[in-house]
Amino acid sequence: MNTEIPGSGPGGPGGCAHGIDALTDYLERDMLPADPSIDDSPECQRILRSLRRVRSLATPLREADEAAVTALDQDWIRGIMENIGREAKAGRDIPFAASDDDAALVITEGTVRGLVRGAGDRTPGVLVGRCVLEGDVTVVGEPIMLHVTVSIGWGKSVADTVALFREEVAASLRQHTDLVVAGLDIVVDDLHFEADEIGEVGDDA
């Protein structure tokens, strides 16, 4: 049985004591002055990584010409930021299968969504939009559905990229949870230019 519980730290298991606006401000200040309540919280760090990923796309777009800016809908970026904020909340407790000593171990719904976003960060060309766990995750062994929306980098094979992302998600959930995932529904709802392609868009305009 897995006993590692990613995301446990200040603010409760899988919790972060700071809201998305405070974390965004902290990132914009280059994390200075240092705040131990953020720096020492695995869940806060997970959210910061997601925010960095979004910012890595948004910054080149803001600096590019107008034609490049239209390559990625800024409303969509704001939507991702809002999803990160909503999904960072702990949500439901998801139990592990009982151990030999019957210790009560749980992982939070917010941490599971963080694992899915982490899988997206490890898959080239994937930016996770929304992640929803459907089903009774509070019952060990109860099958659930996982619904995820993603944006795929321009020029990448959608089928191959989604397949790689699916493998990353499955491997991460197997390693860190005891969830029984009956189905993983991945919807590609947008395409985006990666940071190194923004210049090419501007040159062609």
Order of alpha helices (4+ residues) and beta strands (2+ residues): alpha-alpha-alpha-alpha-alpha-beta-beta-alpha-beta-beta-alpha-beta-alpha
